[in-house]
Amino acid sequence: MRTSIATVCLSGTLEEKMRACADAGFDGIEIFEPDLLVSPSSPEQIRALADTLGLTLDLYQPFRDFEGVEAPLLEANLDRARAKFELMNRLGIETMLLCSNVGTATIDDDAAAADQLRRLGELAAGYGVKVAYEALAWGRYVNDFEHAQRIVDLADHPQIGTCLDSFHILSRGWDPAAIEKIPAEKIFFVQLADAPELSLDVLSWSRHYRVFPGEGAFDLVRFMAHLVRSGYNGPVSLEIFNDVFRQTAEDRTAVDAMRSLIWLEERTASYLKEHDGGTHYPMSLATLPSVAEPTGFNFAEVKAGNPDAVSALLYQLGFSFAGGHRTKPVQLWTSGAARVIINGQQAGGMEPGISALGLDVQDPQAAASRAVQLRARPVSRRSQADEQVLQAVFAPDSTEVFLCEATADGTAAWADEFGPAVQQGPGGTAGQPAQPLISAIDHINLSQPWQHFDEAVLFYESTLSLTPIASQEVPSPMGLVRSQVMRSADGGVRLALNIAPLIVESGPGGGEYPQHVAFTSTDLVATARQAAERGLQFLPVPANYYEDLAARFRLNPGFLAELQELNLLYDRDGDGEFLHFYTGTVGNVFFEVVERRGGYEGYGAPNAPVRLASQYLASRGEPKRKAG
Amino acid sequence: MRTSIATVCLSGTLEEKMRACADAGFDGIEIFEPDLLVSPSSPEQIRALADTLGLTLDLYQPFRDFEGVEAPLLEANLDRARAKFELMNRLGIETMLLCSNVGTATIDDDAAAADQLRRLGELAAGYGVKVAYEALAWGRYVNDFEHAQRIVDLADHPQIGTCLDSFHILSRGWDPAAIEKIPAEKIFFVQLADAPELSLDVLSWSRHYRVFPGEGAFDLVRFMAHLVRSGYNGPVSLEIFNDVFRQTAEDRTAVDAMRSLIWLEERTASYLKEHDGGTHYPMSLATLPSVAEPTGFNFAEVKAGNPDAVSALLYQLGFSFAGGHRTKPVQLWTSGAARVIINGQQAGGMEPGISALGLDVQDPQAAASRAVQLRARPVSRRSQADEQVLQAVFAPDSTEVFLCEATADGTAAWADEFGPAVQQGPGGTAGQPAQPLISAIDHINLSQPWQHFDEAVLFYESTLSLTPIASQEVPSPMGLVRSQVMRSADGGVRLALNIAPLIVESGPGGGEYPQHVAFTSTDLVATARQAAERGLQFLPVPANYYEDLAARFRLNPGFLAELQELNLLYDRDGDGEFLHFYTGTVGNVFFEVVERRGGYEGYGAPNAPVRLASQYLASRGEPKRKAG
């Protein structure tokens, strides 16, 4: 599949955009006219740069408001087209996008529009240019791709064909199956865009909220399947108007874009294999190493200049010190299958924060290879000759994601590099053995920069086969926090991605928002009692919360009193119950312990505002959490 | 009119919200239940704080999903209500908001709903509580305020009445005239919200995009008029769910909110005076000193640690040095009626930036008094005994807005404090006299922090009677820039408020976005030629722009060549033509010169992307303009 992308998807100058597209591996680009008009580079210089970068210039776009007009305006439009055809010759671009008329059309007559397109085709022939006519979803008379195709058929000129755009087709609810009826040689170009489900007017939806394939709600796999069956074998190009991408560094947007196309290509290949068997089509589709869902968390890693505050929390939660790494200032703490690494290879002043997570997968090599083919950046950590070689890639927020070999007994081979395990408290003090009530990592919550949120969801879905579930918004004293859970089907891996309010992002102090690791306990009350005895400072929960809990649920008064005494939170739904508590925050990290009873699959969302408000109060002394 | 506001409008803790509301001058507040639940303060402590602050606690809200349910659920709901009534007694709140059932209603029968509300009323009576029933726009069976009122009438219980919410009424297109048919004593509460015109589903629209009265598209004056005619005399309360307000400092949001209510009150009084003459209603409405639109710009002021770069630009544009201030390191430069003050009373390293603007008004004292009553902060500048006393207030972005006395001959009395005028170039060099081709300030363009944009529009509209015209979005290499023009009817004063992309705001270097002053010229080509001779570095315009200009407009080739030679930009519409050019940027300020031909009323918006891209290129060396 030949990949392409419109320059309007990216920020920066035209030259910066072109370099980013080449670096991300695109075959070609569409030049969005305004990007050229504001550029000091001549058309010849742009053409030469594309040659140097190995990019084809696939489309000049868009030309607007041509057809369906009265005779004098038609002549002016042809003059305008001539100037653009001359420009395209200088650029070496053979195809021009013509959008169905929005502003100046006064004649609602297919035959007249076709006559005018034929005039344009005759002019275009003199320049060796082809015109791809596209039905805009909000076109004045033409807003349906089959209608546009009828006009192209009527025009019956070799230089006049069709441009298909998934947004304009799917946003209006047109059935993409009709693509298969279009002769492949008349499909001059294809543009892809996804979009979230929004009941917004179609123009605003298109201009501001398009996203890359896989980041929205459109069924682009089926769209692509129809396209492949049509026999089309030209560029498949992304055209995404998105307010966020427009202000994000162009190199990472280009990588995100490329990832979306690679993944769509694979899913389309898989769909066609399933539905059409071995049928051969002109467009060849590449595939990727397939991977099963990860089966669980192998570990979580916290980086810290000074490990003592983190190790104290883990000790209080009943974790055991499993020893230091034999060559590095790194500690391992465990409880059941929950493993937490505290990485002290940092500058002394570095605040603790979550830096890496390990996932259990069937085939680490294949999983890493898949991720890298999806343009994930590999992590290279130096290791000694006799140490485990671990596969890892960077997530979009720079968290390192390790792909570890799942073992039948839940142990980790790399843990042998740590030792000896001794009864030790935090900071090397003598520790007391604890009951290991915590058995595993339940979920990890990572805050995401607002401008890379869609990218993060696509990353985890495409590389690791995690599934996004419906997102939620939770009020905090600093604004709404949007939370998106990505999980494996059996719940062995659950990641919660949060976008914090902007004010926090841009506040003084760098805008870190605390992240956390949640552990599973088989007996939350006992875990909390043990932690209290070991001196844990729980995140305090206000009395008003428990009064409301009493009003909402008929709880045993003794149980309610126990919850309140220990600062435990409670939720219930049709499937089961959820008990949980939070530790205080150290640096940018805190811990949660949860107990799931029955089939409860949530995360205590009704309690999240209580947590956020209590953390806000606790951090009031720190200037970075409050920006004016 | 008794003013009130729901705590959900503001960021922060409940206590912070209450203090901000008291400081802004509200009479009372509505306590939004989640704000209380997450608070460590007891209900008694909140009640005491309200007493101390002089705030009434007007409403407890909301109670949801009560009516239209089967018998067992009704009993559970009554239990839940009892707990909340007890809580309200502790808070000292007499009115509870009950939203029409969204989630649990199964019985679509008004008589049944009324019976259940009567049960609730009987329970409420025991606690001295009143229940205000409100039709949510997305209520399951009840989404129309007249329908809710029919159920209230059927319930026929003294503790059961109505809550009217302008959003739920106007967003659905219900006619607010029917408010007048409701007996005033049955209107237990009124909530106001405005909203922009969005074709979005009503729930998302309500939950994220509500704004304060005057900041949206609803006709709240007519809504208020119907309410006043109904005889209602209770609190008029703001209930605004807005993603931006939720993350903005609560003290300024509260001031913005109060300003919106004061202005709405005045406009309602004026509407009723016009339509109903001297009719007396129970609700008394306060008015403000009325002011006419400003008639022109009196001056613009640029602050700079070193004035030389700014004075050099003004000299090149043909301005004359009218002398230094007699007591302060401040320069005055003039050309025709265009006056620019360069204020050097700054730390040496301060980059030049627009700090103040002066407007010609009929009665400066009245205008300043009006602004201060609308909660604008007055500017206090020290001045000598024999200097002009100028009235000024801070705009939301901290620009100082001076209200100056308009004179018949266009001079400014304060200018006498400057002198002597000498032929002088920048930095005290000998200057040459220039033709004063620039005659006035055409417009001033101020960039606004994204979170205070709606506040700024309301500020200029309410305090200065400027009118907002439809906003535009302009692409830049760093994202879309939204531009909102505020102007006087005759165009004597035009302000363009821009929101820059967020990445710029949060980038390293503090996120200043350049602002500019545009001057009017009677002959732009001559002005540009003279400026070129005086050494002005024009903002460069790419050749591609002129080729496109030739394709779009049939321009005389000689004229086109002259435009290109001088880096002039051109636009044309049905009313006339527009020529303009830009200077380079010094610090955070640059200048524009414009010539309006015929009836052209725009600002060359099609050329704005060229300007933004060229400025982006020019600033590429400066790290603050490019954030990763």
Interface residues (C-beta under 8 A of the other chain):
Chain A: S11 G12 T13 E16 E33 P34 L36 L37 V38 S39 P40 S42 P43 D79 R80 A83 K84 L87 L198 S199 L200 D201 S204 D243 R246 Q247 T248 A249 Q451 P475 P477 M478 G479 L480 P501 L502 I503 V504 E505 S506 P540 P542 A543 N544 Y545 E547 D548 A550 A551 R552 P609 V610 L612 A613 S614 Y616 L617 A627 G628
Chain B: S11 G12 T13 E16 E33 P34 L36 L37 V38 S39 P40 S42 P43 D79 R80 A83 K84 L87 L198 S199 L200 D201 S204 D243 R246 Q247 T248 A249 Q451 P475 P477 M478 G479 L480 P501 L502 I503 V504 E505 S506 P540 P542 A543 N544 Y545 E547 D548 A550 A551 R552 P609 V610 L612 A613 S614 Y616 L617 A627 G628
